[in-house]
């Protein structure tokens, strides 16, 4: 199932970067909004996809270029979420997101 796929053991990072293209989502846990920065190449596009604990799609945000993205999570229920970040359809990161009200 999708939840099992997203529940793989996540590699611990020693800094705030998922890789050289996208930062981790912060703050985590969050109650109102999460933010991340990105620096993509000219021919790259990316998507941040958020799933709830049961594997249902909650939100999907596409972006390109360099900059900062903010995602409003104020209407999300408290709980554990999973997110993936893909660049040109290749998943480059998977992690957890906690929403606390």
N, C-alpha and C positions, 0 to 999 in steps of 0.2 A: 504494500500500500504506500501511498504518498507519505504518510506519517512515518512509516518505517524508513523510507528513503531519506527523509529529512532528519531522522533521529540518529544518523550515523555519528560517531564520535567526532566532535569538532576539534580541529587543531587549535591549541592555545596560541595566541599571538602575544608577543612581548611588547608590541607597540600599538598604535592606534590605526594601523594600516592593514587592510585585508590583503592587499598586494600593491603594486605600484600604480594601479589605476583608480582604486576606490578605497575610501576610509571606512572604518567600522561605523555602524549607525550609533549615534549618541544623542542624548543620554540614554543609557540602558541600565536599569529600568526607566520608563518614562510614563507620564500621565497625560501629556498634551500634544507634544510634537517630537519627532526624531529628525535628525539632520545627518547628512554625510556629504563629503566632498569627493569630487571625481576629476580625473584628468585623462581624457580619452584621446586617441589619435584621430586624424582627419577622417578616416574611413570606418571608425568604430561607433557603434551605438550600443546602449546598454539598457537593461531592465532590472528593476528591483521588484521582486514579487514576494508578497507577504501572505502566509497561510496561517489559519488558526490551528489549534492543537489537534483538531480532527482531520486536518488536511484540506479543508475548504479554502479556496482562493478568497482572500479578503481585499487585496489591493494589488495593483500592478502599475508601476511608474516607469515610463521610458525617458531616457535622457541621452545626450551626446555632448561632445566638447568638454570644456573644463568649467567647473563652477561648484556651486553648493545646492543641494536639493533638501527641502524640508517637507516632511510628510506629516499631515495632521492626523493624530491618533486619538484625539479627544473623544471621538464617538466609539472607539473600540472598547469592548468589555475587558475588565481586568482578567489577566491570565497570561499564559505562555503562547507565543507565536513563533513561527519559523520564517526566515527569509532567505531568499537566494538572490544573488546578483549574477547576471549573465552579461557577457560582452560578445556581441555578434553571435548570439544564441548558444554560446558555450558557458556553462556555469563555472564561475571563477571563485565563488564563495557561497557557503551555507552557514547560517548561525541562528542563534535564538534571540528573541526579543521578548522582554517582560513588560506588560502594561499593568500599572498599579493606579487605582483610583482612590 
